[in-house]
Amino acid sequence: MTDAAIEVENLSFGYGQTPILENVNVAFPSNRFSVLLGRNGSGKSTLFNIMAGLQKYKQGSVRLIGKERSKMSFSDCARVLGFLPQFHKSVFPFQVKDVVLTGRAAFSAFTPKKSDMEKVGQAIEELGISHLADRPYTELSGGEQQLVMIARVLVQNPKVILLDEPTNHLDVYYQTYVLDRLKKLTENKLTVIAIMHDPNMAFLYADHCYFMKDRTVVTPTDEFDYHASAFLEYVYDVRFTTVMVNDKLMVVPGR
């Protein structure tokens, strides 16, 4: 698949005798907003960690912009891929602009250059948080902190961004605000791939949805697609009622 930003083929991974991923095959298209869904423990975060280079794999293939991930150096990967993990915390009251600036570490060894500061300004403006530039990061709300961390990823000038649960612990206002911004990033030829737990938010914003079940990516078919409640019930082990709202799929869990 030549237009894929990340291609995973026949990937298996485990700890000792415990399998975590089994024969995963998935291709995330370039310049699109893709979302990975599934139950807790299905392997989503492990797959992301492998794609980001945080876990080594021995069986299968992971290609990032056409290059085998395991053969790329850390600095080469950092210039192509930005990764926002599920958990991030700062105990020091650094100013927002300084937190964002740390994302330029792969480009500036010690002293930030003028171009680095310009990248910081562009990123925080793009995310609508310029007014927070001089605020201590530790004094921000959860939603504001999440936007700062996304800006930190953006200043790497990556082609692909991975986000592990970017809307976790956010209220509805900040969920929609963050997802709106992520969606707009693809207009600038960025590939955005996120893990999410809320199917409705994913269906509302994503260009493509992928699903994990029992340590692998499961693919809907024409007869068994995710617009049918049966497929989602298979993925989540929960009964669903599906409805279309403004041409978008919405699901309501049953009792």
C-alpha positions in Angstrom: 0.0 0.0 0.0 2.1 2.9 -1.3 0.1 5.7 0.3 0.3 4.3 3.8 2.1 6.4 6.5 2.6 3.3 8.6 2.3 -0.3 7.5 2.3 -3.2 9.9 2.5 -6.8 8.5 2.4 -10.1 10.3 3.5 -8.5 13.6 3.5 -10.6 16.7 4.9 -9.6 20.1 4.9 -10.9 23.7 6.6 -10.9 27.1 8.1 -14.4 27.7 5.3 -16.9 27.0 2.6 -14.3 27.2 1.4 -13.1 23.8 0.4 -9.4 23.5 0.0 -9.0 19.8 -0.7 -11.8 17.3 -0.3 -11.5 13.5 -1.3 -7.9 13.3 -1.8 -6.5 9.8 -2.9 -2.9 9.3 -2.0 0.1 7.1 -2.7 3.7 8.2 -3.2 6.0 5.2 -1.2 9.2 4.8 -2.7 12.6 5.5 -5.7 11.2 7.3 -7.1 11.1 10.8 -7.2 7.4 11.8 -8.5 6.1 15.1 -7.7 2.7 16.8 -10.5 1.4 19.0 -11.0 -1.7 21.1 -11.4 -3.0 24.7 -8.7 -2.4 27.4 -6.0 -5.0 27.1 -6.6 -5.7 23.4 -3.1 -4.5 22.5 -3.6 -1.0 21.3 -1.0 0.8 23.4 1.6 -2.0 22.8 1.0 -1.6 19.0 1.5 2.2 19.4 4.7 1.7 21.4 6.1 -0.6 18.8 5.3 1.9 16.0 6.9 4.7 18.0 10.0 2.6 18.6 9.6 2.2 22.3 9.3 -1.6 22.1 11.5 -3.8 19.9 9.9 -6.5 17.8 11.4 -9.6 16.3 8.5 -11.1 14.3 6.8 -9.2 11.5 7.4 -5.8 9.8 6.6 -2.2 10.7 7.3 0.4 8.0 7.3 4.1 8.7 7.0 6.2 5.5 8.3 3.2 3.6 11.3 2.5 5.9 11.6 -0.5 8.3 11.1 1.0 11.8 13.7 -1.3 13.5 16.4 0.0 11.2 15.8 3.7 11.8 17.8 5.6 14.4 16.1 7.5 17.2 17.0 10.9 15.6 15.8 9.8 12.1 12.5 8.6 13.6 12.1 11.8 15.7 12.2 13.8 12.5 9.4 11.9 11.0 7.2 10.7 13.8 5.8 12.5 16.9 4.4 10.5 19.8 2.2 11.6 22.6 1.9 8.8 25.3 -1.1 8.2 27.4 0.5 9.6 30.6 2.6 12.8 30.9 3.2 14.9 34.0 5.5 17.8 34.8 6.1 18.7 38.5 8.1 21.9 37.6 6.3 25.1 36.8 8.0 25.7 33.4 6.4 28.2 31.1 4.3 26.8 28.3 6.6 28.0 25.6 9.5 26.3 27.3 7.6 23.0 27.6 6.8 23.2 23.9 10.4 24.1 23.0 11.6 20.8 24.4 10.1 19.1 21.4 12.9 20.6 19.3 15.6 18.6 21.2 16.3 16.4 18.2 17.1 19.5 16.1 19.0 21.8 18.6 21.7 20.2 20.7 22.0 22.8 23.4 21.0 26.4 22.6 17.7 27.0 20.8 17.9 29.0 17.6 15.6 31.6 16.3 14.0 29.1 14.0 13.2 26.9 17.0 11.3 29.7 18.7 9.5 30.4 15.5 8.3 26.8 15.4 7.1 27.1 19.0 5.1 30.2 18.1 3.6 28.6 15.0 2.6 25.5 17.0 0.9 27.2 19.8 -0.9 29.6 17.5 -2.1 26.7 15.3 -3.7 25.1 18.4 -5.1 28.3 19.7 -3.1 28.6 22.9 -0.9 31.6 22.2 -2.4 33.3 25.2 -1.0 30.6 27.4 2.7 31.0 26.2 4.0 32.6 29.5 1.8 30.7 31.9 3.2 27.9 34.1 2.3 24.6 32.7 1.4 23.2 36.1 -1.3 25.8 36.5 -3.2 24.9 33.4 -6.3 22.7 33.2 -6.1 19.2 31.9 -7.4 20.2 28.5 -5.0 23.1 28.2 -2.1 20.8 29.2 -3.1 18.3 26.5 -3.0 21.0 23.9 0.5 22.1 25.1 1.8 18.5 24.7 0.3 18.3 21.2 2.1 21.5 20.4 5.3 20.0 21.8 4.9 17.1 19.2 4.1 19.6 16.4 7.4 21.5 16.8 9.2 18.3 15.7 7.7 19.0 12.3 6.7 15.3 11.9 4.9 13.7 9.1 3.1 11.3 11.4 1.7 11.9 14.9 0.7 9.1 17.2 -1.5 9.9 20.2 -2.5 7.4 22.9 -5.9 8.5 24.3 -5.6 12.2 23.6 -9.0 13.0 25.0 -8.6 10.9 28.2 -10.0 12.8 31.3 -11.2 15.7 29.2 -14.7 17.2 29.4 -16.8 17.3 26.3 -15.7 20.9 25.4 -12.0 20.0 25.4 -12.7 16.6 23.7 -14.3 18.4 20.8 -11.7 21.2 20.8 -8.8 18.8 20.7 -10.3 16.5 18.1 -11.2 19.5 15.9 -7.6 20.6 16.0 -6.3 17.1 15.3 -8.6 16.9 12.3 -7.4 20.2 10.9 -3.8 19.1 11.1 -4.4 16.6 8.3 -5.2 19.5 6.0 -1.5 20.4 6.3 -0.4 17.0 5.0 0.0 15.5 8.5 -1.0 11.9 9.3 -2.7 11.7 12.7 -3.3 8.3 14.3 -5.0 8.1 17.8 -6.1 5.5 20.3 -9.6 6.4 21.6 -12.1 4.8 23.9 -15.3 6.6 22.8 -16.6 5.1 19.5 -19.0 8.0 19.0 -16.3 10.6 19.1 -14.2 8.5 16.8 -17.0 8.0 14.3 -17.6 11.8 14.4 -14.1 12.9 13.7 -12.0 10.1 12.2 -11.5 9.5 8.5 -10.8 5.8 9.2 -11.5 3.6 12.2 -9.7 0.4 13.0 -10.5 -2.1 15.7 -8.5 -4.5 18.0 -9.9 -7.7 19.4 -7.9 -10.5 21.1 -4.5 -9.1 20.4 -5.0 -8.4 16.7 -6.6 -5.9 14.3 -10.0 -7.2 13.1 -11.2 -6.0 9.8 -14.9 -5.3 9.0 -16.3 -6.8 5.8 -19.1 -5.8 3.5 -21.4 -8.2 5.3 -20.0 -7.4 8.8 -19.0 -3.8 8.8 -18.8 -1.5 11.8 -22.1 0.3 10.9 -23.8 -3.0 12.0 -24.3 -3.4 15.7 -23.1 -7.1 15.4 -19.5 -6.1 14.6 -19.3 -3.6 17.5 -20.8 -6.2 19.8 -18.1 -8.6 18.7 -15.4 -6.0 19.4 -16.6 -4.8 22.7 -18.7 -7.7 24.1 -21.5 -5.2 24.7 -24.9 -5.0 23.0 -25.3 -1.8 20.9 -28.1 0.1 19.1 -26.8 2.0 16.1 -28.3 5.1 14.7 -27.3 7.6 12.0 -27.1 11.3 13.0 -26.3 13.8 10.2 -24.7 10.9 8.2 -22.5 9.9 11.1 -22.8 6.6 13.0 -23.7 6.9 16.6 -23.9 3.9 19.1 -25.9 3.5 22.3 -24.8 0.6 24.5 -27.6 -1.7 25.6 -28.3 -3.0 29.1 
